[in-house]
Amino acid sequence: MHITIAVESASKMEIIFSFFALLNFVGLFFIIIQLFIIKVKYLQ
């Protein structure tokens, strides 16, 4: 019973960490897109 509680909390932490990792990845993706748009604007 105690082990299942620990596993549940661990899975919750994994979900939270994966969610923040996904947010960081999406943020990095948008930053790269913005830099690409800026480069295209200044090159043309």
C-alpha positions as CSV (number, residue, x, y, z in Angstrom):
1,M,0.0,0.0,0.0
2,H,2.8,2.4,0.9
3,I,4.6,1.4,-2.3
4,T,1.6,2.2,-4.5
5,I,1.4,5.7,-3.0
6,A,5.1,6.3,-3.7
7,V,4.6,5.1,-7.3
8,E,1.6,7.4,-7.8
9,S,3.5,10.4,-6.5
10,A,6.5,9.5,-8.7
11,S,4.2,9.3,-11.7
12,K,2.7,12.6,-10.9
13,M,6.2,14.2,-10.7
14,E,7.1,12.6,-14.0
15,I,4.0,14.0,-15.6
16,I,4.8,17.5,-14.2
17,F,8.5,17.3,-15.4
18,S,7.5,16.1,-18.8
19,F,4.9,18.9,-19.1
20,F,7.6,21.5,-18.2
21,A,10.0,19.9,-20.6
22,L,7.4,20.1,-23.4
23,L,6.7,23.8,-22.5
24,N,10.5,24.5,-22.7
25,F,10.7,22.7,-26.1
26,V,7.7,24.7,-27.4
27,G,9.2,28.0,-26.1
28,L,12.6,27.2,-27.8
29,F,10.7,26.3,-31.0
30,F,8.9,29.7,-31.0
31,I,12.2,31.5,-30.3
32,I,13.9,29.8,-33.3
33,I,10.9,30.7,-35.5
34,Q,11.1,34.3,-34.4
35,L,14.9,34.5,-35.0
36,F,14.3,32.9,-38.5
37,I,11.6,35.5,-39.3
38,I,13.9,38.4,-38.1
39,K,16.7,37.0,-40.3
40,V,14.4,36.8,-43.4
41,K,13.1,40.4,-42.8
42,Y,16.6,41.8,-42.5
43,L,18.0,39.9,-45.4
44,Q,15.2,41.0,-47.8
